[in-house]
Amino acid sequence: MTAAILSALLSHWRRKPFQLATLILGLALATALWSGVQAINAEARQSYARAAEVVGGGGLDELVHLGGSPIPVETYAALRRGGWRVSPVVEGWIFGEGGRVRLLGIDPLTAPPDTRAAEAAADLGLTEFLGDGGAVLAAPTTAERLSDLNARVEPIDGLAPGIAFADLDVALELLETEGFSRLIVHPEQPLRQAPIAEIAPNLERRAPDAAEDLARLTDSFHLNLTAFGLLSFAVGLFIVNGAVGLAFEQRRPVFRTLRAIGVTSRQLVLFLTIELTVLALIAGALGIGLGYLVAAALLPDVAATLRGLYGATVEGALTLSPVWWALGFVIALLGTALASANALWRVARLSPLAAAKPRAWSRASAGTSQTQLILSALCLAVSLGALVIGGGLISGFLLLGGLLLAAALALPATLSAILGLAERTAKGPISEWFWADTRQQLPGLSLALMALLLALAANIGVGTMVQSFRETFTGWLDQRLASEIYVTAESEAQVPDMLAFLEPRTDAILPIWDTEGEVLGAPAEIYGVVDHPTYRDSWPLLHAVPDVWNRIADGDGALVNEQLARREDLAPGSTLPMPGGWETTVTGVYSDYGNPLGQVIIPKDILVARYPDVERTNFGLRVPKDEIDAVRTALVVEFGLPPDNMIDQASLKAFSLQVFERTFAVTGALNVLTLGVAGLAILTSLLTLAAMRLPQLAPVWALGLTRERLGRIELLRSLVLAALTFVLAIPVGLILAWVLLAVINVEAFGWRLPMMLFPLDWLWLGALSLLAAGLASLWPARRLASRPPADLIRVFANER
Amino acid sequence: MLLDVRNLKKSFGDVAILDGASFDVDAGQTLALTGESGSGKSTLLHIVGGLEPSDGGSVEIDGQPLAPMGDGERARLRRDAIGLVFQQFNLIPSLDAASNIAFQARLAGRADAGWIRELTGRLGLTEHAAKYPEELSGGQQQRVAIGRALAARPRLILADEPTGNLDEDTGDIVFDLLLSLTRDAGAGLLIVTHSERLAARAERRLHLSHGKVAA
């Protein structure tokens, strides 16, 4: 019996291989885009975890200097004498020919034994680690970057990328610094100790949250990617839902017969579930393979983005766990269940006497449309609720998802109303028939059109965000990078001579001195500036007191970046506690895109007075454009300054823009993929509808319209529907852009961008969607135009 | 002569469906063509309506031979000169009854509102004019199809088993309407049916057997 039932059910796929391919392809694409994004996220998170193990000392408390200064050796010795089991760490950047690497110096004798750094040192052997001038340990790819380093570099598997570590003395020498960056506190301490506040009052004990900063910081980026993956997955599921619905509807007579000859409803559902499970597993395997390719193709750009935006290092190669593969299958099965639940439910309730309705799939009752509108209103209510009540990134995405779903669900009813209006105002029989018939096709095409709406809205929304970002970012770069050359002297001793040399050759020399410290409980950069028209004319201030620059000139007040202002609710006039126990007043807030840290700008003299250890080697030079090269050359000749210590404004801007472009290359690629999937959804819907269209088109042909003309009308119909969907997608996309710019970005990155409109981009996208719809309908239209009359006549045949 | 069919041939593979069928219909005349199932009645009607090409012989409507006509010319001929009625009704599902009736007349540019209104009334469809095909009974749908075929005042009506999908009483009413309206419009009617009872009510009747037409 089982064999007989299976044979009856599966015979459908033998006769409809294209439908089978559609179903598998839709599910495979949905799984591929989702799995690809998850693979990227998993790879990045693995890198963060590895980095956290090394950097954060395995989740142990740390002692740091309150003012952000290095911890003197004496303080460390005093703590040890006071009974504290602490281990020093020195940290900084070293530069190899392959780029910069974060170097951590540890003391292998006092370091907690279960940190990754201490484990690696122990594995290598203390003699190897400390002997022969000391070794620098790094992951093999990172070690390659340090091939020209003046030290012995040992490649070690399993270390976090972008990080190297060495013995304390080796690191201090390589970093040319003194004192320790922090002290790691052992988990096991003696029973009696003097309080830290007594031994080292300028040190603060900090929980190991800094180690998680990277993961938390990049969460927003990964959430963004996940949202895109989910959107692509949803678009893919539209195809699956359409294909399953059609296949079930076409097999209705078979189901009815099987029920009539004694197959129970439960058995029927069970067999269909088995069939769908097998198909889901096949499509899942295909999708996972495609997902791997998608991830491998996108990972280098993602890695560049994470490095550029957050300073997080992610390896460019994929190493995927079995969990990822298993999850791929789970998502394929879940997707199939989601897309076919309704069809299975209807089969479960199918009466053995139910009449065959071969076209029922393409007909939606007014009830369905009303249900969709009610659901749309509910989604809208949820998203508005998220906007009004909620807060945080999850609420932002809830708002986004609710809006998109509401728009998609309202699409069929909206299109139906527009087409009804067109029908009422149409002149001529063909025009009237065209609009009425187009309206009748809506239920069959609505899923594909919803997918198109989602893809187009996402494209417009993300496109508007990226373009707004690009415009703002470019303008902001012009403001921020006003100096023509940025110079770093090799040592402070070199500075006086260099300044004397530069004085007559430049219009202005602007010190760029900075230190790091904790402001309002989070790490921040503190810069000092001098009063100069460069800042007065072009600094990108968002809000400020009227005499902001005069106050800076008088040595008063502080400017804070937007991220810090939003996070701590600061505004001009707010009091700002600074590291070292002093306070200042916020006099202005400026935009600071791409910086994950809070930043404070204070007058240079105050910076030097409050933080005397600040490094004074960086300067911005205002130079006439035609003298830039001459000044650079002179600095090389006179002071032997390496070219890397001088960056001209143009290179810096080009580099920043390059980082920017790579940042959005991933979203761009996902956008295009989603649009491609939507195009495929239209093609599959049109092809599956084509066979069912014959009884509707044959009478019109018989009444005097040629097949070629009918073919052209079919093509026009798709173009009209795509054009209407595109027009409706514009407001949806703009709302999406607003949510991204005003809600998601603020939550994720801490800055808000002005929204700009780019109608030319819409026209381009509109043309692209018409092209996609045109190409998708060209094949079915050509098939209709060249259909043998015998096929059309069969519609009228008596003995069918 | 309105319709002149001479020595018509049509085969499907090795099977000859029409093997030299000949007959004619004058303007205003009613001709019933009977035959067994599969005898080729519908094929013959499709060839005469320009829906399907023949393998040999000739069909002339109002002196115009169909054979040299291309797809476009045949479509124009159907639109302007022929009214078609099918067993399956084959209405346009997206248009209401009134729009279905007026559709071909409007295509042909001969929509006479008064005539269409009269036709709708005589077909008993005035109350159902705003209904869509799926909301109409089989008999009502076939009456809409007859209205559509006659609205453009074609010279020739071709009806393929027009009552085949209806019960006997409804079929009789529909057939009467078809005959009387065709007569009133002065059109020629070629009706294909396997019902001898209905065929007997036409002015002439012919029988199709083994691909040939006999009286």
Chai-1 contact restraints between the chains, C-beta under 6 A:
chainA,res_idxA,chainB,res_idxB,connection_type,confidence,min_distance_angstrom,max_distance_angstrom,comment,restraint_id
A,P429,B,F103,contact,1.0,0.0,6.0,A-B,restraint_1
A,P429,B,R106,contact,1.0,0.0,6.0,A-B,restraint_2
A,P429,B,L107,contact,1.0,0.0,6.0,A-B,restraint_3
A,A436,B,S94,contact,1.0,0.0,6.0,A-B,restraint_4
A,A436,B,L95,contact,1.0,0.0,6.0,A-B,restraint_5
A,D437,B,S94,contact,1.0,0.0,6.0,A-B,restraint_6
A,Q440,B,S94,contact,1.0,0.0,6.0,A-B,restraint_7
A,Q696,B,P93,contact,1.0,0.0,6.0,A-B,restraint_8
A,P699,B,N90,contact,1.0,0.0,6.0,A-B,restraint_9
A,P699,B,I92,contact,1.0,0.0,6.0,A-B,restraint_10
A,A702,B,L84,contact,1.0,0.0,6.0,A-B,restraint_11
A,L703,B,Q104,contact,1.0,0.0,6.0,A-B,restraint_12
A,G704,B,A75,contact,1.0,0.0,6.0,A-B,restraint_13
A,G704,B,R78,contact,1.0,0.0,6.0,A-B,restraint_14
A,G704,B,R79,contact,1.0,0.0,6.0,A-B,restraint_15
A,G704,B,L107,contact,1.0,0.0,6.0,A-B,restraint_16
A,T706,B,D71,contact,1.0,0.0,6.0,A-B,restraint_17
A,T706,B,G72,contact,1.0,0.0,6.0,A-B,restraint_18
A,T706,B,A75,contact,1.0,0.0,6.0,A-B,restraint_19
A,P789,B,L51,contact,1.0,0.0,6.0,A-B,restraint_20
A,P789,B,E52,contact,1.0,0.0,6.0,A-B,restraint_21
A,I793,B,H46,contact,1.0,0.0,6.0,A-B,restraint_22
A,I793,B,L51,contact,1.0,0.0,6.0,A-B,restraint_23
A,I793,B,E52,contact,1.0,0.0,6.0,A-B,restraint_24
A,F796,B,F86,contact,1.0,0.0,6.0,A-B,restraint_25
A,N798,B,S42,contact,1.0,0.0,6.0,A-B,restraint_26
A,N798,B,Q87,contact,1.0,0.0,6.0,A-B,restraint_27
A,N798,B,E161,contact,1.0,0.0,6.0,A-B,restraint_28
A,N798,B,G164,contact,1.0,0.0,6.0,A-B,restraint_29
